[in-house]
């Protein structure tokens, strides 16, 4: 009889807890964080490296903090109407505070033949290039994880630094 009573109490306890867990998940799903790329900046271009930075904003309206378990992204440049992959990146374990808009600056360096192709495209297009970043943020809020995709495209104009010309005298002995 005692075993039956214990079993019934455990069963009743499980039946009471399961709906509560379901309600928590439903509540959190209604306030999924919002992810958006705010800007892409071209920091530097050399013959072998392109340095980019994009700003990712995460609006966490929840009253509990969140963790970015994984942020993956790809960057592209446009050549002849087609998107050409510059490279890929990944970040993880980034803490997001509750009830606040957080902006992350994500630096990104491309060191390969695509950087040279992008530089050639850039110079041929009057120092302007179209860049696209797209990816996914896997963010955990309480017991629930969300996979949130993002895409952002921007046409960037960048003035290549031109070193000053050396002073060369026109006539010997004159400056």
N, C-alpha and C positions, 0 to 999 in steps of 0.2 A: 504494500500500500504506500509506503514511504517513497519507493522508487517511482510509482505512478504519480504521486504528488509533485515530486521534484521534476519529473519529466514535463508535467503540465505547466509548472511555473517557468521552466526554461522555455517551453514552446510559447507561452503567453508573452514572455519577455522579448523573444525574437520577433514575434508578430507586432509588438508595439514599437520596437526599434527600427525595423525595416521601413515603414512608412515615413518615419522621421528623417532617415537618411535620404530617402527619395525627395522629400520636401526641401532639404538643404540643397541638393543638387539642382532642383528646379529653380530655386531662388537665385543661385549663383549663375546659372545659365542665362537668366534674364539681364544680368549686368556683365556680360562679356567685355573684357577690355577692348579698347579701340586702338589699332595700330596704323600709323600713317607716316610715310616719308615726307619730311618737310622741305628738304633741299638736298641737292648734290652740288658739291664744290670741287672744281679741278684745282688742286693745290700746286702741282708742279709737273712739268713734262721735260724729260731728257731723252736722249737717244735710246736708252735702255729701260727707263722706268717712267710709269705714269702714276702719280699720287692723287688719289681721290679721297673725298670724305662725304659721307651722307649722314643726314640728321634724321633719326627715327624717333617719333613721339609715341608714347604709350600712355593712354588715358585709362587709369585704373579707378573706376568709380566705387569700387568695393571698400568696405571699412576694414578689410584685412589686406596685408601685403601680398605681393605676387612674386613669383620667380620665373625668369625666362630660362627654361631648361635648355632650349636650343634656338639659336637664330642663325639661319642659313640664307645666303644671298648670292646672286650672280649679277655681274655687271656686263653691259654690252655697249658697243658703239655702233652707229648706223653707217654702213658703207654700201653705196649703190642701191639704196632702198631696203637692204637686208640687215638684220641685227647680227653682229659678230661678237662672240663671247670674248670678253677681256679676261675674265677669271671668276673664281668663286671664293667665298669666305664663310667662316663659321665662328660664332661666339657662343658661350654658354655660362650658366650660373650667374645671371645678372639679377640683382634684387630690385624690385619696384615697390615703392612705398604705397600705403593705402590712400585712397581718396585724393589723388594728385595726378597731374600731368607731368610725366617724366620725359625729358629729351636726352637721347643718347647720341653722341658724336662718334661715328664709326669710321676710323681711318682705314684706308684700303690702298695697297700698293700692288701694281702690276709690273712684273719684271720678266717679260718674255717677248717673243716676236710680235704678239698682238699689240704691245705698246708701240712698237715701231710702225706697224700698220695704222694704228690710231693716230700717231703723230703725222704720218704722211696724209691721211684723210683730213686731219685738222688743218694742216698748212694749205692743202688744196681747196679747202672750203672757207677761205678768208678768216683763218684762226677761229673757226666755230665748229663745234662737233655736237652731235646729239648722243646723249648718254641715257641708258636705262638701267635701273636697278630693280630686281624683283627677288622675292624670297618668301620665307615663312618664319613666323615666330611661334614657337611652342611655349605657351605660358601657363603656369600652374597657379590657380587661385584656390586656396583651401584644398578640398579634396578633388577638385575638377581641373583637368587640363584642356586647353583650347589650342587648336592649330589655326593660326590667323595668317592668311596670305597678304602680301603687299606688292604693289607695282608703282613705279614713278619714273617719268621720263622728263628730261630737260635738255634744252639746247644751250650749250655753254660757249661763251666767247672768252677767250683767254689771250692776253697779249704776251707773246714770248719775250723774255728778257733779251735785249740786244746789248751786248757789252759795248762800252764807248770805244771809238776808234782811237788808236794811239796817235799822239801828235808827232807828225813827221815834218821836219823842216823842208820848205820848198827849195831853198838855196842853201848851200853850205854856209854855216856861220850865222844864219838868220833863223828866227823862230817864227 
